[in-house]
């Protein structure tokens, strides 16, 4: 015996069918992308503060090898986080001024394709953000492990 009433089961079936439609799939993908974009922005700001407050104040005191590692890691992290942010903005907000041709079939196909694109861009941006954050953390660790001359 089910713990749900037949009406609850019918209502749930209707919600599942509604969630599977292209417009709802696109809406859900855009909401996810917006959430990840906000998370990436917050995390990038937090890491910047941590690196500035806890990292080496003057990289010129470091020996050549570790100094170039820190510079390379920070430059790479900056580029990755910039690319991830660009992907997330592009995922959430499509190209300005783009017009959609009319037609129900075209609209449904567009919504399905756009949802797929948003999910793919979000996945790439998540990985770029993770690698960028790890690179900033590694740069900060290098400054702590190899502080250079006092």
Secondary structure, 3 states (H helix, E strand, C coil): CCCCCHHHHHHHHHHHHHHCCHHHHHHHHHHHHHHHHHHHHHHHHHHHHHHHHHCCCCHHHCCHHHHHHHHHHHHHHHHHHHHHHHHHHHHHCCCCCCCCCCCHHHHHHHHHHHHHHHHHHHHHHHHHHHHHHHHHHHHHHHHHHCCCCC
